[in-house]
Amino acid sequence: MRLRLAGGEVRKKHAAAYAVNRLLHNTLVRCTKEDGVRPYFDVGVFGYGLDGGVQSVFERDLLSIAEIADRVKRVEKRPRQVPGKDGEMMTDSSQLPIWLEALADGKTVMNAAFERALLVLSEWISRHPDCFPPVVINITDGGFTDRSPLRTVTAIQQQSTDDGPALVFNCHLSEKIVPPVTFPGDCQAADFQKRMRQGYRMSSRLPALMLRHAAAKGYAIEPDARGYVFNADFVALIDFVEIGTRVIQDRME
Amino acid sequence: MTPSVLHLVCQAWSVPKAGSAPEENEDAFRIGRSDDGGAGVLLCVADGATEAIYSRRWARTLVAAAEPRWPELDDGALRAELDRVRAGFSPLGESMEHPWYVRDKFLAQGSQSTLLVVGVEPGADGRSTVRAVAVGDGCALLLKADGTWRGFPIEASGAFGSSPDLVRSLPQPDLAFARWRAEMELGDVLLAATDAVAGWALECVERGRVELLWELLLALFDAPADACASQPLVALRQACGSRPRMRNDDATLIGCIPTPADERIEARRTLVKHLEGSRKSLDRREE
């Protein structure tokens, strides 16, 4: 199954891996100063489905962004447009560090993945009660094949720091050539069918800053919009990840 | 009788944000005097962007390179000057020992800073011509002897944002500049400041508490020339009743006071006169 991507097509698992690698790279770059990487974030990346289990990409469930800098597996070259000296756009190549390789398809043990996330962030919150709350981003291409994650997601959303509750955002990837459903509110969700409704109920409402970021990217956003995208194409996937994490990066400044 | 030529008494103060060491202060400033011995001065402040890399060094490079003629150059000529500065800026040098992510960030985003360049040229008629050019939210504030004021390029404390325009070390063929011209007379005071101090000063003016600004300037002026010289700036971050509170950020302030003779005592008299005037105005409002 392939997603549309400018200049070609890409399989869903590769699109998901690209989105995560790009997020890690952008976050790392934002934290980088001339004397090193500032440890502004702790990050955990988990794959689920392979062998029916949940696996951390790194050797620990959570690493500081400074530690992630030293765990690049390889570097890919990708074309990009950059301004030349005279201001005209020219094609250059950028390098994308790769931490996460696209995993083989398997069962969608989504609840198990959320249970792992709950354990991890509960412990993290106990150590960081006054930090910005954790954001859990779930990227999947199908419905869960284990039990419904709704109860576990609710338990995650009930964890909170002094700054507010933990947030859960969900992105469903699709190969269908139909417009994605992006950041819906209650009114739009009233017409959702079963799978879409499940994903919607498992997604937190977007905080004010994220609402503004989404609007700035051109999305028609209602005040009660949730961090949920269904039938995401590649662009929607990238925007979803950026919007869901941007507010944390803004606060570090 | 107004003296024919005014002298300009100038002094600068700068403190890093709370919790940072002095060497982490990403503000830069410079007070320049004419090479030909003239009475004109250059006031320059720059605020390196925290989210960028080598921004402290870039801010210092910009203020070191700034010239009094920059405010008078048209956009094309000023962009050419900045290109010359960019060509000489190479913090990575020839070394390949920098971590890949440091090189990545610098090559992709470059270094970034706001920049305010103010040239003050005393005239033969006892007035000084002020010309300024700015990118971003470093501000000039001209406080007149009659109690009025003008701000550049920002005139309201609520207009400061989190994403000011920046001068980058990467090419910027379309970089736009804000420009300003004013006249300064004996009894006026000209300030140049980075955004934290500028925002605080504007809030004082807006709330009719300009006496706080004069108290600050006098405290800075009277402070001993040692490590505590800028301590009055640090105190602005503390909450104190209804007084405006300065945001926690690197903070830089330059004061420029025209005097009939090149003596600090004359400059201090100007500040005292402003303070007394502002207190009288406050008393009248409270009656």
Contacts between the chains, C-beta under 8 A, distances in Angstrom:
chain1	res1	chain2	res2	distance
A	28	B	101	5.7
A	29	B	101	6.6
A	29	B	104	6.4
A	29	B	105	4.9
A	29	B	108	7.1
A	29	B	109	7.4
A	30	B	51	6.2
A	32	B	53	6.3
A	32	B	101	5.0
A	32	B	102	6.0
A	32	B	104	7.8
A	32	B	105	4.7
A	33	B	53	6.1
A	34	B	53	5.5
A	34	B	54	5.1
A	34	B	57	7.9
A	34	B	91	7.0
A	34	B	102	6.3
A	36	B	99	7.7
A	37	B	101	6.8
A	69	B	99	7.1
A	69	B	101	5.4
A	72	B	100	7.8
A	83	B	171	6.4
A	83	B	173	7.6
A	84	B	171	7.5
A	85	B	171	5.2
A	85	B	173	7.8
A	86	B	173	6.4
A	87	B	171	7.3
A	87	B	173	3.7
A	87	B	174	6.5
A	94	B	108	7.5
A	95	B	104	7.2
A	97	B	100	7.9
A	250	B	162	7.6
A	253	B	50	5.8
A	253	B	51	5.3
A	253	B	162	7.1
